[in-house]
Amino acid sequence: MAGMRKGGVWRPWLVFLAALAAVLGLAAVTFAPLGGEDGLQNSADRAQLTGGFVLASAVPLISVWWWARRRSRDLAAQAVPSSEAVARAKDLLAEMVAEQWKDEALLRSLADPDPIPVRWRAPAPGAHTPAIMDHPGLIDSTADSGDGSWWTASSADIGALADRFRRTRRRRLIILGGPGAGKTTLALQLLLHLLATRSQHPGEPVPVLLPVAGWNTERSFRLQDWLTGRLLADYPALRSPGLGEPVVRALAARGHVLPVLDGLDELPAPARTAVVKALNRSLGGDDQLILTSRTREFTEAVASAADVITSAAVLEPRPLEPAAAADYLTHCLPPEPGPRWQHTLAVLRHTPPPELRQPGTGPPAVALADLAATPLGLWLLRTVYLTSGDDPAPLTDSARFPTATLLRAHLFDRLIPTLITTRPPSGNPADPFRPRRRHDPAQVRRWLGYLAHHLTHQAGPTRDLAWWRLAATTHAITPAVRLALGLLATVLGLASGLVGGITAGLADGNELGEGLGFGLRFGPSVGLALGLTGGLVVSLAAGSWAQDRPGYADLRVRHRATELLAQLTGGLAGRLEFGIAAGTAAGLAAGLAFGLEFAIAAGLAFGIAAGPALGLAGGLTRWAETPAHARRAQTPTANWHADRTLNLFRAVGNGLAAGLATGTAGAIAGGLGRGTASAAAAGLAAGLAFGVAFGLTAGAVLGDHRAWPAYLVATHRLARADLLPRRLMPFLDDCHRLGLLRAAGPIYQFRHAELHDHLAAAYRPPT
């Protein structure tokens, strides 16, 4: 990596090479007499004295190798990345964020036909007790302490808001409001505009929208540390060759990222207070910030922290006037909407706002006007009535819907059937608004209701639907499940023993009966021993699967052939040395019981066979786990696919590698022991069977990232209980396409928090 290779990174490997040279020198002393008279006898005598020591040296040698590997990585992580690498990572991040949120903005119809014209303004002094904003003079030198009119904005003119944001001293903004007020929408609009105009403002940081509910301030004391982890997880391309954690850490620490933290109100009260304190502790003089929250929760957090966020402006929404709401709905309708809509809009337009209504009067459209005062209400009206073409007369029926609360509940109840009816399935990949499958509305409501209820009452509460957390929050990996997984691994080992033993017997036996007898005598015992060991290991390892985060694997070779070749050759060299050393040590140890000549030959054969096999498997796995420089952000579906690919690839790769190594060693050992082709074939068959079983088991427990197996267990159990569909991720993807869910990196959320709350409150568990 340019600018990062320091001499100290290579020093641990010098220690390992010195240890390896010592072991090889000892081996040379042991085997040197082989060429002379009575060489084998002399060597055997010397091996009696040194064999035990060589075997004992294998463990510390492996330990030194592992230490050198870890230490070199740690030293590389501490190296200072070059400015060119940081600039490259910054440009790559900007491209991925722009692509990610451009697609999401289309799904959310943020500019179709125009943004909802919500008006925003800074709070007037004394409007909140305690104060929620810093001194205006610390935010903008031109600001005064008047009624808050020093900063007004509109969602319909996001360019003016962005310019005003850029003129503040430190570019820090808090966006507050009530439920459905458009806080996240405004933050997303601002993010997209800042990205689109970034070329006109060289040096600006890259805005990145993240749910703040994922920040645990006890684990990540500083904002920049948490940002580093989230960027590496949500944007895998930042882990590609030439970048990686040191570069991303520098990106966050040097102020090249503008964190857009969404949903402070979704945290518990103590965590909200901790975030406010952590922000003030983390933000330096030039660090920028955008934060969204409901007003009441932010006010409580500021009061509990006894401090505002330094130099941060605050914007709050004003309710939409009935006339402005009617104008927006008019633009969403065809030029000739029909007499029913014309009448409804005329009634809405002439409904007085709350502050001008006379006591005791009830205009026919009062519930409609109050509902349409927020972006959430306008979205519901547009989705349920405008898109479907239904008669809007009930919207102004004050007897049926006397309050906005009742009208909103009515719209929520009709939302799922309307979206499913008006958006039929499509297989066109260019159509992001159409699901891939047809769904039953009642079933969709029940499944989404369970998820909303689960997130509210069992998983937090939280708004974030992360597929990899489902196993932990539903307690899916029970002792019974771990026992079942262990039994499955045991059965696999027993089956491999039967297959290997019978095949070996048939290959080496003179008659069919003799071969079967040999296989049935020795195969089950060996297979059971292997299976019980594997079953115990799998059962123990499965206890931590539910806590794993997703991994990453990309098997596309295009534009990555050079990296693949480098990983394969590097893996072969290292693993060949390791395999020969381990095989030699095993051969010397076996020589004490089976004869030195045979043991050394078999040990070396195993080492030479295992080295390339392990090298290929390790190199392929490292290559697959190395992200490409693709300009793609992680979506929930892509995140799930990547972890599934990693787990399957690792299990199959380990199985094939172990099968190849043990099969080759078994064939050589069989040939040496019996001197016949049938014995070699028997060894090959037995080795392949045992090796594949061992490799599959090892693939299930070695390494990190077991989120996908845990997800399979969780969805299987939930589907059996009729709580969720068995193919959960495709279902969630369809709900995203329908507009019921929104995506924030690899996490799903309900389209609106109020929809989440409505479904959770209405959910009834199956009886």
N, C-alpha and C positions, 0 to 999 in steps of 0.2 A: 504494500500500500504506500503510495507516494507520500513522502514526508513523515512517515510513521515508523519506519524500521530503524530502530536504535540498536546499538551494539548490545545493550542489556537484554533485549528480547531473545537473543540467541545464546546467552550465557547458560541458562538451564540445560540446553541441549548439550553443551560441552561436558557438563557433569554426567549426563546420561551416557554420552559416547565414551567417557573415561571408564565408567562402570562396565560398559559393554566390552571395551577393549580388554579389561582385566579378566572378564569371563572367557573371552575368546583365547587370550593368552594361556589361561589355565587349561582350556580344551586342547590347545596346540601341544602343551607339555604332556598331556595325557595320551594323545594319539600319535605323537611323533615316532615312537618305536614300531609302529605298524609296518614300516617298510623294511625293517631288518630281520635277521634270523630270530626265530621265536618272538617276532614282533607282536603277534596277537596275544601270546601268553604274557609278555611283559606289560603290554597295554592293559590286559585284563587285571593283572596284579595291581597296577597303578590305579586303575579305575576303582578297585575295591577301596582304595584309600581316599580317592578324590571324588568318586561319584556322588557320595552323600553331600559333600560340600557344594558340588555343582548344582545338584537339585535344590539345596537350600538357598543357593544364590539366585535362583530364578525368581523367588518371591520378592526379595529386595530390588532385583533388577527391574521387575515389572513396576514396583512401587516408584522407583526413581524415574522410570519412563513416564508414568502417570503424573508425578510431581512436575517434571520438566514441561509436560504438555500444558498443565494448568497454570504453571508459573509464567510460561511464555505468553499465554493468553492474557494473564493479569497485567504483565508488563506492557503488552501491546495496547491494552485498554487504557493504561495510564499515559501513553504517549500523546503528545500534542498534535492534533491533526492539522494539516496544511490549510491555508485559506482557500486554495483552489478546491479541495475536497468539500469544505463547508459550503462554498458557493454553488458547487454542483448539486449538493444535497438540497440546498434551498430552492434552486430552480426546479428540481425534480419534485419536491414537496408541493410547490405552487401549482405545477401542472396536475398532480394527482388530486389536490383539493378542489381545483377548478372543475375537473371532470366529474368528481364525485358529487358536488353540490349542484352542478348544472343539471345533471340527470334528476337529482332529488327535487330541485325547484320545478322541473317539468311535471313530475308526479304530483307535486303539491299545488300546481296551477297558480304559482305566485304572481305571474304577470299575464294571466289569461282572464279577461282581455287587458286589464290593467291592475296594478296593485290596489288593494283596498286603501282608501285615503284616510288612514288613521292619523290624527293630529297628536303630536307629542310636545311636551314642554318640561322645563326644569321646575322643581317644586319651589314655591314661594317660601321665604323665611317664615318660620312658625307654622308651616303647614303640617309638619310632623313633630311629634314629641316622643322620643328625642329626635334631634336633627339627624337626617340620613345622608347628608351630602357635606363635603368639605367646604371651606370658605371659597366663594366664587373666584376671588382673586388668586387662589392657588391653582385654579383650574384653567382660567383664561384671564389674562391681564386686562382685557377689554370688558370683562363682565362687571356688572354692578350688583348691588344687594337689593334690587327692587323686588318686583312681584314674580320673578321667574321668567319674564319675557326675554331675558338676555339670550335664552336658547329655546327656540321653538323649531319644530320640524314636522314633516309629513311623510308617511310611508309612500305616498305617490311621487315624491321628489327625493329619491334616495341619494342622488348626486349632490344635492345641497347639504344633506345630512353628512355625507362623507367629507365634503369640503370643510364643514364646521368642525367635525371630529379631528381632522388633520390640523386645524389651527389651534387646538388646545395644547397646553404646555406639555402634557405627558401622554396624551391620547389614551385616556382611561374613561370608560363609560359604563354606567349601570343602567340597565333597562328594566323598569319595574312595571307592575300592572296586575290587575285581577285575573281570574280564570278566563281564558279565551280572548285576552286582550291583544294578542299578536306579538308578544315579546320575542319568542323564538323566530317568528317570521321576520321581524325587523332585524334581528341579529344576522339571520341568513342573508337578507337583502344587502345589508351593509358588508358582509363578508364577500359576497359575489362582486359588488361594485369595487371594493378595495382591490380584489384580485384582477378585475378587468382593467383597472387603471394603474396597475402596479408599474407598468413600463414607463409611465409618465412621472413616477416618483422613485427614482433609483435608491436602493438601500432600504426601502420599506420592508418590514417583517412580513412573513406569510401568515395570514389569519387562518386559524384552524379551529373548527367548532368541535367541542367535546362536551359530553354530559359531565357536569361537575360532581354528580353523585358518585362517580367512580373514584374520587380522590379520597384516600384514607390518609389524613395528615399525620397519623401516628407512624405509618410505615414510610411515607414520603414526606419528610419534614419540610422540604422546599418545593415550591411549585415547579421549578425547573427539573427536579428529579422525577416528579410524576409525569411531566410532559415527555421526558425522554422515554420512559417506559411505554406510554400510550402511543407515541409516534412510531416506535419500533414495532409495536403490536398491530396497529391499525394500518400502517403503510409499509408492508414487507419490503418493497423495493429499496427502502432506506437501509436494509441489511445486505444489499448486494455488494459484490466485490468492489473494493475501493472506498466504501462508505462504512456502515456499521455503527455500533454503539458509541465509540469515541467521537465520531463526527456528529452524530445526532445530539449527543450531550453538549457538544460545543455549540450546535445550532440553537439549543434552548438556552444555554448559559449566556451566550453573547447577544441575546435580544433579537435573534432573527425570526422568532415565532411570536405572533400575536395571539394569545389564547383567547378564544371566544367560549366562555364557560357557561353552559346552558343549564338552568334548573337548580339554582341553589336551594329553592324551597323544597325540593324533593328529598333533602337530607333531614335526618332527625335534628332537633333543636341544638343539642350539644355539638353535633358535627358542623352545623351552620356557623356557630360561633367560632369553632376551631378554624374553619376555612377563612373567615374574615381576618382572624389574627394571622394565619399563615400567609395570606395574600400581602398584608402589610409587612410581614417579615421577609417575604421573598422578592417583592418588587423593588428594584433599584431605581435610580434617577430617571433612566430612559426606558424602563420596561413598560410595555403597553398592555391593556386589558379591556375586554368587553365581558360583562357578566349580566345574566338575566335571572330574575327572581320575582315571585309574587311579593307585593308590597308589604303585607303584614309580616311574613316570615323574614324578610330582609330587615325590617324595622326592629323586630325582636332580636335578630342576630347582632345588629349594630349596638343595640342597648346592652346586650349581654357581654359583648366584647369591649364595651365602653370606648369605642373608637369607630370612626368612619373609615372607608377605604381612601387612602391618601390621594389627593388630587384627582379624584374620580367624579366626573359629572354624573348627574342622575336625570333620566327622562321618564316621565309618566304619561300614559295615554289619556286623551280626552274622549268621552263617549261620542260615537258618531251621531250626528244630527239625523233625524228621520229623513230630511230632504236629501242629505248626502247618501244615506243608505238606499233610498229609492233610486237615486241617480246611478249608483253602482249596479243595482239589480237590473235597471233598464239597459245598461250597456251589456249585460250578460244575456239578455233576451234578443230575439230577432228584431229587426227594425219594425215589424208589424206584429206585436206580441198577442194581439187579440183583445176583445173587450173585457174579458175577466181579469186578465193581468193589468190592463190599463186601469180598471176600477180599483183593484187592490193597491196598486202603486200610488194612485191618486189619494186614497184614504191614508196610506202610510205617510205620504209627503206632507199632508196637512195635519198630522198628529202632532200636538205640541210636545216639546221635550219635557222631561220630568220637572224641571225647575219652573216651567210656565203653566203647568196644569193647575186647574182650580180644584180645591178640595171637594170631594164628593162626586166629581165628574168621572166618567169612564168612557173615553173615546173608543170606538169600535176596534181600532188597531193598536191599543195601548200595549198589549202583550207582544204584538209584532214589532212595534217600535222599540220596546225595551230589548227584545231579542236581537234585533238588527243593529243595536248600538255597539256590538262587538264583532270582530272578524269571525269568531267561531259561529255566531248566529247567522251571519251572512253566508258562510260556507255551508251550513246545514240547509238553509233555505235554497241555495243554489243547487246543492246536490240532490236533495229530496224532491223539490217541487219543480225547479226550472228544468233540470235534466230529464226528469221523467215525463214532463208535460202534463202533470196532474192539475186538476182544478184547484186554484189557490183560494177559493172562497172560505174554506175552514180557517185560514190564517187570520181572518178578521172577525171570527165568530167569538165574541167576548163571553158568551155563555158556555161554550165548550172549552175555551182557553182563556180564563180570566187573568192569568199571570204568565210572565215569560218562562217561569220554571216549568209549568205544565206544558207549554208549547215546545220547549226544548226537549223535554222527555218524550213527547210525541214524535219529534223529528229523529231523535236517537233510536227509537223503536223501529222506525221505518227505514233507517239508513242502510242496514245490511241488505234487506230484500231489494231496495232500490238499486244499490250498486251492483248486485249480482244480476239483476234483470237488465240493466242498461249497459252493462259491460260483458257481453258474452265471451266465451273463451276464444283464443286465437293462438295459432302456432307461429305467427310472424315475429321473429326476434326483434324487429325494428319497432314494434308496438309495445311501449312500456306500460300502457294503461289497461291492457287486457290480460286476464288470468290465463293460465295454461290448461286449466281443468274446470269442469262445471261442478258447482257446489250447491248443496241444499242450504237455504238460508237459515232454517231452524238449527241445523247441525253446526253451521259456522258460528251462529250466536252462542250456542252452548259451549263450543270449544274455546272461543275467544273469552266468553264469560268465565270459564274455568281459569284461563291464563291471567285475566285481570284480577280475579279473586285470589289466586295463588300469589301473584306479585304483591298484592296489598296485605295479605294476612300471613303468608308463610315465608316469603322470600325477602323480607326487609322491614318495613314496606319499601318498595322501589318501583320506579317507572321503567327500568331497563330490563328488556327481555333478552338475556344472553343465553344462547342455546347450550353452552358448555356448563352453565351453572344449574341446569335443570336437575341433574343427578344429585347434586348436593342439597338443593332446596326441597326436593321431594324425598330425600333420604332413600334413594333407589338402591345403593350398594349396601344391602343388609347382610348380616352374617349368613343367612340362607343363600343369598345370591353368591357370596364369596365361596361358600361350600359347593354350590352348583358349578361355578367356574373351575374350581379345583378338581371336581369330579370329571368335568369335561376334558381337562388337560390329562388327567389320569387315564381316561379311556383312550385318548389319542396316543399316549405312550404305550399302553397295553396293545393297541392295534398295531402300532409300528413294530413292537416286539414279535407279535404273531406273524406279521407279514415278512419281517426280516428273517426270523428263524426258519419259517417254512421255506422261504425262497432259498436261503442258504442250504438247508437240508436237501432240497430238490437238486440244487446245483452240485452239491458235493457227494450226495448219496449214490450208491450203485443201483438201488432200486427205488421205486416210488414209495413203497411202504417204509423203507429205511429213512428216506429223506423226510417224509412227513413225520415220522416218529422223532427224528432229531429236532425238527422245528418245533413240534408240540412239547418236547421235553424242556428245551432251553429258551425258546422264544417268549412264552408267557412270563417266566421269572425275570428275565432281563427287561422285558417291556413293562412289567409291573413296577420294578425298581425305578426305571426311568420315569414312568407315569406318576408314581407317588411323589417323587422328587419334584417333577414339574408342576404337579397339582398343588403341592404345598407352597411352592414359590409363587405361582399365579394367585393362589388364594390370599397369601400375605400381601402381594403387590396390589391387588385389586382394592384394598382398603383406602388407597390414596388416589385412585383414579378420579373420583368426583371432585377433587381439589385442583386437578390439572387444568391449565389454560391450553387453548388450541395451539398446535404446532403448524408447520408450513412445509409443503412439498410441491414442487413444480416439475413435471416430467417432460415438458416441452423442450426439444433439443435445438430448435431453430435459434440461431444466433448465440448458442451456448455450447457448441461443440468443443471449442478450445478449453473452456472451463471444465467440461466433462473429461477431456483427455488429461488435463493437469491433475484433477482429483484422482483419476484412476491410476496414473503413474505414481503420484505421490503416495497413494494408499498402498500400492503394490510394494514399493521400496520399504516402507516402514513395517508393514505387516509381514513381509518375507523375513526380515531380520528377526522379528518377534517370533514367527512360527518356527524358524530353524532353532532358535535358542530354546523355546519351549519343547520342541520335539526332541532335541538332543538331551535335554535334562530328563524328559520322560523315558527316553531310550536307556540312558545310563541307570536310572532307577530300576527299570524293568530288567536290565541285565543282571542284577543281583539274583533274580529268580529264574529267568528264562534263557540265560546265556547272552554274553555280551555282544557277539557278532550279530545275532538276530535282532536283539533289542536296539542296538545302535542303528542298524539298517532300517528297522521299522520306525524308530523315532524320527530319524532324518526324513524318511518318506512322508511321515505325517506332517512334520514341520514344513517341508517343501510343498506339500499339497495344501495345507491349511493357510500358509502365508498368502499365496495368490488369491485363494478363495475369500479369506477375510479382507484382504486388501481391496478386492473388487467390490465386495459388499459394503465396506466402510466408505470407499471412494464414491460409489453410487449414491449412498445415503447422504453423504456430505454435499454432493452436487445437487441432489434433489432438494435438500433443505436450504440451499443458497438461492435467495430470490434473484430474479432477473431485474434488469433496469426498466421493466415495463411501467408505463405511465398509468397504472391502475391502482385505485384505492381498494381497500378491503370492504366488500359488502358482506352481510351475514351469510349469504349462500356461498360466496367464494371462500370465506373463512372456514365454513363447514367442509366444503369440498377439499380444501387444502389439508386439513387435519385428517380427514378420511384417507386421502391419498398417502399421507405420511405413514399412518398406521398400517395400511395394507402393504405398502411398498417395503416397509421395514420388516414385517413378518415374513413376507415371501422371500425377500432378499436374504435374511438370516437363515431361513429354512434351506434355500438352495445352496448357500455358501457352506453351511454346516454339512449338508448332505454330500456335496462335492468333496469336501475335505475328508470326512470320515469314510466315504465310499472308496476314494482313491487309496487312503491308508489301509482300509480293510482288504482291498484287492491285493496290494503289495504284501501285506502281512500274511494273507492266505496263501499267496504264491510262494513266499519264502518258507512258510511252515510246512506245507504239504508238497510243494514243488509241482503242482498240477494246475492246469487251466481251470478246472472245475472248482478247485479251492479258491483260486483268485476270484472267480465269479461269485462264489459264496460270500467271500469277504466284501466284495463290492456291493452285493445286494443287501447284506446286513448293515453295512456302513451307511448306505443311502437311506434305508428305512429309519435307523436310529438317528442319523444326522438331521434328516428333515424334521422329525418330531422334536428333537432338541432345538433346532433353529427356530421353528415356529413358536415354541415356548419361550425361547430367549427373546424373540421379536416382540412378544407380548409383555415382557417385563423390563427389558433393558431400555435405556434412554429415557427421555422425557415425553410429555404430551400424550396422555391417554384420554383426552376429552371425548373423542368419537366413540370408543367402546363404552364409556360411561353413559353417553347420550343414547346409545342403542339399548342399554339396559333400562334406562329411565323411560324412553318412549315405548318400549315393549310393555312395561308394567302399566303405564298410563293408558295405553291403548286397550289392554286387557280389561282395565277398569272402566272403559268407555268414557274417559275424560279428555283424551286428545287423539288425533289421527295417528296411525302408525307411521306414516310418512310426514312427519311434522314440518321439516324444512321446506319441502315443496308447497305445503299448505300455507306457511307463513309468507313465502314468496308471492303466492297468489293474493293473499290479503294485502301485501304491500302494493301490488299492482292495482288492486281495487281501490286503494286509498284509505284503507282501514288502519294500516300501520305506516310508520315512517322509519327510515333507517338513519342511524348516526354511526358511521363506520361499521363495525361488525355487530352492532347492537340494534335490535328492533325496539320501538316504542309505539304505543297507540297514537293515532294521528293527533288526538287532542287528549290532554289529561282528563278532561271532563268526560270524554267517551270511555276512557279507562274506568273512572269512578262509577259511571252509570252502569256499565256491564258488570263490574264487581258487586255493586249493590243489588242488582237484579238477579245475580246468579243463584241457582238452587242446585245443590249436589244431587246426582242421580240416586234414586232410592233402590 
